[in-house]
Each structure stands twice: as C-alpha cells, then as structure tokens.
Amino acid sequence: MAAPGPELTVSGLQRRLAEFAAARDWQQYHTPKNLVAALTVEAGELLEIFQWLTPEQAADVMSDERAAHRVRDEVADVLAYLFQLCTVLEVDPLRALAEKIERNESRFPVP
C-alpha cells in the first residue's frame, strides 16, 4: 500500500484510481451510467449505517470504532466513484463545488 503523501490531492487520487482500474482492465466498465449506479449503491451503504439510529446515536456514531471504520470505508467508496465519474466526464469536482456554492449563496442570501 502506498504511503500517504503528495498523492493526497483530488488529481493525485483520481490518477491512482485510474491506474488501479487500468491495471485490472476495468476501464471498459467505467461508463458514466455504471459509475453513477455504483456511486448510488455506495451512498446507500453509507445510509444503511445510520438508517435506524436516533439523531443522538447518529451524532455519536464515530465514537464506536467498528461503526467509525464502516463510515470511513463507505465515505471512501462514495468519493472513489464520484472521483472516477468526474474523471470520465472531465468534470473538475472542486471547481464544480465552488461554482455551486456561489450559486447557492446568490439563491439563498443571508436574511
């Protein structure tokens, strides 16, 4: 496993994900539709952790190491598929988010 370091950038992680898929000849399956489907499944798995928790239990989920590990794994899976989708569609995820925040600030001004 590679040590964390300069690869901890969005573009570095996208590159690692692309290399991982290419080494296994998985790019053929990484169509936008398939990546969105996988992203949805992983988001559902993240939701499953919280599904029957009370608001108090949900707020405290990271204090249970087993649950915290599951949350981190599912967050990673969601990000991985989102980053792969952005690579395939040539979307800069940070720019897309910044632009969306700007639009939301205009649409929902502080009262």
N, C-alpha and C positions, 0 to 999 in steps of 0.2 A: 504494500500500500504506500502510495506517495505521501511524503510528509507535507503538512500544510505549509504554505508559503506564498510566493508570488502568484500562484495559481488561484488564490482566493479573490479573484475578481470575476465579474459576470463573464467577461470574454474568456478568461482562463478556464473557468468551469465549463463553459459551452464548448471550448476546444477539447477538454478532457472527455466530455460526454460524446462528442463526435468521434474522437479517436477510439473510445471504448466500443461504440456501435460499429465503426468501420472494421475494427479488428475481429469482430464476430459476424461481419457481413449482415448487419441488421438494418442498414440504411434503407434497404428496399421496403421495410415495414414502417419506416418513419415518415408516413404521409401525414399531412395536416389532420385528416379525419382520424387516423389511428392514434396520433399523439393527443388530440383533444379527448378521444374516448379514454385513453389511458390516464390522462390528467383528471378526468371526471371520476374514474374509478378510485384513484389515489385520494382525491378530495373526499370521496365517500368513506374511505377507510379512516381518514382523519376524523371525519364527523362521527364515525362509529365509536371512537374512544369517548366522546362526550355525550353520546345520544341519550343516555338515561341518567346522567348526572344532574344533581341540583345545581343552581348557579354557584353556590358556595363550594361544592365539590369540584366543579369545573375550574373555578378560580384557583383551587389548591392542587390541581392535577400534577403539577411539576414537582410537588414535594414527595410523590411516590416514585421512586427510581424506575420501577418497571413501567409505569404509565408514562413517565417522562421520556424514557427510551423509545417507546412506541410513538409518542408525539414527535420526537425529533426525527425518527425514521420516516414517518408519513409526511412531515413537512419537507424533508429531503426529497422524497419521491415526487411530491407535487412540484417543487422547484425544478427538479430534473426534467420532468416532462414539459413544464412551461418553458424552460430554457431551450429545450430541444425544438419545441414548436416555434419559438422565436427565431432560432437558427434557420429552420426550414423556410419560414415565411419572411426572413430578413427583416425582422422587427427588432429594434433596439429596445429592450424591456425597460431600461432606466429612462430613456427619452419618452417612451410611451407613458410611463407612470408620471413623470414630471409634467407632461402636457395635460394629462388627465387631472392632476391636482390643480393646475392652473385653471382649467375649465370649471372644475368644481368650486374653486374659490370665487369665480365670477358668478356661477349659477346660485351659489348658496352663501351670499355675503354675511358677515357677522352682523347681527341686528344692532 
